[in-house]
């Protein structure tokens, strides 16, 4: 009887302890996906945290907070990244894109060269719903009383508009690091205010980063045991076992004499015939063809090992398409959408009109790549969502879907261009607002 009782106690003890041991083990593995970011300026130095959000054949892509790698009146002389599995030597990073001047902005870095093999690509969690009280973890580099890759606990407080608030032992050195829940990234730490920290939710952060030109889309790997992403070395070995080591891309254009760009780099011109690109590392590439007097031709091409892909870019006459203007659904005359495009960046305002005038009821931002428009928006009610639409060849119609993150139910979207947007959209009282009020009435 005594032995049986002792056995039961041991089994219960093992059951109670094993989840904690497993959690500690998972956090140890997650450190392989978290890096130290050191930005050196002319008169100062900043230390923050970042995490690996993507991997290509040549680079690792790292997300951090933009204020970690910028000063108000200075640019960094160097940005160095230190990996958990390769702490003896830091590697230099380049800024792919950043939300400059925004205290809650993001930055995307890329690191190449002699990369460590045993790293982890952290996984985003954009599906879970949080109400406050959930336990979270941070791994980073707190300045006071903290160790490198220090693990601390926190508690979610909930959403404050587009900000995810949490409490716990968080300091400035944690900026740019991941807010982790059950091993996945639910937010990016932006700032510390008193006893609370603010994080950019994963829904916004992932959408922003993965739609920046230059970010690798080679991230859709099957999770390894334990839910963690495969290491760079594992992925590389899988690719080496394919039919060949390299891929080829042959591109022709109609008309000829057009410039061909691969991942924003000019790689050839079709004045002498087809552009042939051999010995490309199997990966996903952004192909752009440009010719004066014609609209740019864009494609995203995924090349497999041993593949030889031939493409013909048929160019259309006319200037590049733009979505700048006032857009409406004829069935909803009280709603107008103001789109302002600069380059590929697009800013959106949803305006609702009534007898009281015009009021902005949602704002968003995104990108127009080719004829594909993606916008991440937030409403005056504090909800957030995403819209994806296709711009017609004549540039006068937008059709697609939108869905709110609170319901995740896709809804049809169909808009027509009804006017031009003046440059000044500061607020009620200018000509743009008067025009919108007239449309609503």
N, C-alpha and C positions, 0 to 999 in steps of 0.2 A: 504493500500500500504506500509506504514511504517512498520507494523508488518510483512508483507510478506518478505520485504527486510531484516528485522532483523533475521527472521527465516532462510533465505538463508545464511546469514553471519554466524550464529551459526552452521549450517550444514557444511559449508565449513571449519570453524575453527575446528570442530570435526574431519573432514576428514583429515585435515592437521596434527592435533596433535596426532591422534590415532596411526599412525605407530610408532611415536617416543615413546609413552607410551608402546606400545607392544614390541618395541625393548628393552626398559629399563627392562621390565618385563622378557623378554627372557634372558637377560644378568644376571639378578638376579637369575634365575633358573640355568643358566650355572655355576654360582659360586659353586653350589653343586657338580660339577664334577671337581673342581680345588682345589688342596691341596698345603699347604706350606711344603716344604722339608727342613729339618735342619740336616746337617751332621756335627758331632762333631769329631774332630781329636785331637791328643795329644796336639798340640799347637795352634789350630785355629778352627774356625767354619764357615761353609758356609750355606747360606740361598738361596734357589731357589724355583722354581715353578714346579709343576707336574700336571698331569690330569689323571682321571680314564679312562682307555681304555678297561677294561674288568672286568667281575665279574664271580666268581664261587660260589659254595656253602660255601666255607671256606675262600676265599680270595678276596680282591679287587686288581686289577693289575694297576699299575701306571707308566706312561711314564714320563721321565724327561731327562735332558741332562746329559751325563756321567760325565762331569767335576764338576757337582754339588755334586757328591758323591765320588769324588776321589781327592787325592793330588798326586803330582809327586813322593814324597818319603814317603808317609804315607797312611795308610788305616784308614777308619773311625772307631771310637770306638762305635758309634751308629748312626743310621739314623732314625729320627723321622718324622712322617707325621701328619699334623694337618688338619682336615676337617672343611669346612665352617659351617656345621650344628652341629659340636661337637668341638668347639674351646677350651673348658675348659681343655681338656686332649688330649695329642698327643699319637699316637700309633707307636710302633717300626716297622720298615720295613726291609725286607730282599732283597738283590740284587739277582734277578733271572738271569740276564744277562746284560752285558754292553760292549760297544765298547771302551775298556780301552785304554788310551793314545791318543785318537783322540779328538782334541779340538772341533770337530763338531759331536762327537759320541752321541749315545743314550744309555739310561739305562732303564731297566725294573725292577720295584720294586713290591713286593707283601706285603700286609698287612692283618693280620688275627686278631683273638681275638674278642673283643667286638666292632664290627663295627657299625657305625651309620647307621640307616635305610634310612634316607632321603638323598640319594646321586644320582647322575646322571652319567651314562656312556656316555661320549661324542662321537659324531659320526664323523667319518672321511669323508672327501670329496675328492675323487680321480678322479672325473669325470669332474669337472668344469675346464674351460680353462681361464687363466688370461693373460692380455696384459699390465697391468700397469694402475694405476689410481684408482683401486678399493679400497673402504674403508674397513678397517679391524679393529678388536678390539683385545686387549690384556687384560688379567686379571692375576694379579700376585702380586709380593711383591717388588716393586722398593725400593732401600735403601734410596734414598734421596728424602725427601718431599712427600713420598707416603704412602698410608694407606694399611692395609692388604686387599687383594682381590681388589686392586685398578684397576679400569677399565680405559683404555686409548685407544685413537683412533690412527690409523695410515693409511698410504697409500701405496699400493703395488707399487714397482718400476719395478718389473719384474724378470725374471730368469737371473742368472749369472752362466751359466753351471748348475751344480746340486744344486745350492743354490737359494732360494727364498728371494729376498731382499725387504725390506720395510723401510719406514721412519716413525717417530713418537716418542712419549715419551716412550722410552724403556731403561731400565737400566739392570745392571748385575742381580738383583734379579728376573728379568723376565725370566732368562735362564731356559729352560726346560718346559716352559709353552706353551699353544696352541696359534697359530695364527688363529684367528677366522674370518670367513666370512659367514654372514647369519646364524650364530649359529652352524656352523660345523668347524671341524679342518682341515685347509688347510696346516698347517706346524707346526713344533716344533721349538721354538726359541732356537738358538744355541749360538749366540754371538752378541756383539754390537761393531760396528766399526764407531766411530764418530757419525754422526747423523743418521746412518743407522743400521738396525738390519738384521741379517742373520737367516734364518729358513731352516730346512730340509723339503723339500716338503712332503706332506702327502703320495704321491705315494711310495716314498722311505721309509718313516718312518713306515707306516702301514705294508708294506711287511716285513721289517726287524723285527719288534716287533712280529708280529703274526706268524712268522716262527721260532722264538726262542723256543727251547724245554722248557716246563714249563709254557708257556702262555696258559691260558684257552681259549678254543674255544667256550665257552658257552656265546656268545655275540650276536647271531642272533635273537634278540627279535624284535617284531613288534613295531614300534614307537608309543608312546603315543600321545595324542592330542598336537599339537604344534610342532611335529617333534622331540621331545626329547625322550630319552630312558626311559624305565620304571625303577622305583626305585628298590633297592634290596628287600624291603619289599613286593612290588607288585609282583615281580617275585616269591618270596618265597611262597606267598599265593596261587599263581596259581599252584605251584608244590604240595603243601600240599593237594590240592583238587583232586589230581589224585588217582589212585587205591590203592596206598600204600605209606608209607613214605620212604622206602629204596629199594635198588635193590641188586641183587646177580649176581656174575660172577663165573662160574665154568670152569676151564681151564685144558685140558689134552694135552700131548705132545707125538709125535712119532718122535724119540725114547723117552723113559722116562729119568728120572734123569736129568732134565733141570731146570734151574733157571727161575723164573717168576718175572718180574718187573712191577710195576704199578706206572706210573708217576715218573720214575727213582728210585723208592724205591723197594728193594727186599722184596717180600711178600710171597714167598714159593718156594718149589722145588718138582718136580714130582717123586722123588725117591720112595715115598710111595703111589703113585696114584695121582688122580686129586687134583689140588689146588682149594679150595672152599673159596670164599671171600663173606661173607654175610654183611648185613647192610651197603652197600655202599650208599653214598648220590647220588641221581640222578644227573649225570653230564657226561662230556666227559672225557675219560681216554685214556692215551697212554699205550699200553700193549707191552712189549718186552720179548721175550723168548730167553735165551742164553744157549749154550752148547758147550764145547770145541770140536773143529773139525768140527763144523757146522756153517752155516751162521745164524746170528740173524734173528728172526721172529718178525715182528712188525705189529701192528694193532692199529687204533684209534677207540675206541668203545664208542658209546653214549648210556648210560643206562637210561631208564625211570623209574619213580617211580613204584614199584611193579613188575618190570621186573626180570626174572631169565634167564640169557643168558649163553649158553654153547658153548665153542669154543674148537677146536682141532688144535693145532699148529703142522704142519708137517714140520720138519726141513730138510734142504738140506745140504749135505756134502760140505765141502770146506770153504775157508776163506771168510770173508765178502766182498761183491762187492765194488769196488772202481771205480771212473771215471777218476782218474789221467791218463793223456795221451794226445796224439794229435788226434783230431777228425776232419773228413772231410766229406763233401757231395761230392760223386764221380762226380756229375754233375757240381760242382764249384771248380775246382782244385786250384784256386788262393786264396781260403779262407780256413784258418785253425783255429781250436779252441783248445787252450791250457787250459786244466783243471787240477788244482792242488788241491787235497783233503787232509785235515787234520781233522781227526775225521769225523764229519758230515759237517764241513765247506768246501765250494768249492769256489775257485777263478778261474775266467775265463778271458782269453785274446783272442780276435778275431784278427787274423793277416792276412793282405792282402799282397800278394806278387806280384811283377812286375819286370820289367827289372831293376828297381832302387833298388830292394832289398825288405826287409820285413818291414812292418809298422803296429803298433798296431792301429786298427781302432775302437775297442770297448773293454771295460773292465766291469767286473761284479763280483758279489759274491752271494752266496746262500747256500743251504743245500741239502744234499742227505740223505733222510730218507727212509730206506728200499731200494726200487728201484725207488723212485720218486725224480727227480732232479728239483729244482726250482732255477732260477737265475734272479736277478735284474741287468740290465746292463745299461750303458750309452755309447754313441758313441762319436766320435771326432767332430761330428756336433752339439753336445749339446743335442741331443734327448735321451730319456730314454724309457726303455721297460722291458718286463718280458717274460721269457721263462719257459715252463713246459714240462718235458720230462720223459719218462719211460726207465729205463735201462733194457736191455734184460737179460735173465737168465744166458747167457754165458758172460755177461759183455762187449760185443763187439758192441752193437748197442744202439743208443739213438733215440727215436721217440717221437714226440709231436708237440707242437706249440710254436710260439713266436709272440708277438705283441708289436708294438711301441705305447707309450702312446699318441703320437700326432695324431694317426689315429684310434687306438683301433680295428684294423682289424687283426684277428688271421691268421697267415701264417703257413703252414706245415713245420716241422723240421724233418730231417732224416739224422743222422750222423753215421759213422762207425769209430771205433778206428783204426788208421793207424800207431801208433808208441807210444813210451814211451817219457815222458818229463823228461829231466835231472833236477837236483835240482836247478841249477842256471838259472833263467830266467831274469837276470838283463837287458839285452838289446842286440842289434845287435853285432855280433862278437863271441858269444859263440857257442857251438856245437848245441844247440837247435835251434838257429836262422838259422844256416847253413842247418840243416836238413829241416826246414820249407821252406827255399828258394829253396832247391832241389825239395821238393814236389810241390811247386808252378810252377816250370819250367817244 
